[in-house]
């Protein structure tokens, strides 16, 4: 679980693992966050150096861990 109150600028671009309730696992990078969700880029055509240009999905921080 990731705690949004502990996130800082150094966490932008950090790799995370999403583990969903149905057992799915996805890798992504943190783009931003607020007090309720973390916005994670999961798909960017393997252009990870440009991840910040892609749409991020709001993700429950309890479903995320750092990779």
Phi, psi and omega in degrees: 000138176256137179258116184299330180291343180262359180277144178221180183305331180291348180270347176296128181089358180284140179289139176225160173246131175260130175237109183274168181296336180267009177091000179287149179230131177224148177257142178203182178236140178290129175257317179193185180195165170226197184284351183245325185223160173250131178268118187239134173270119180257331184227125178212036178055033181058026175255060187298335177293345179246020187307326184292347179272354184257160179290136179255148179262132175292128186229136177297123182300337179289346178266002185245146170223155176286143180269000000 
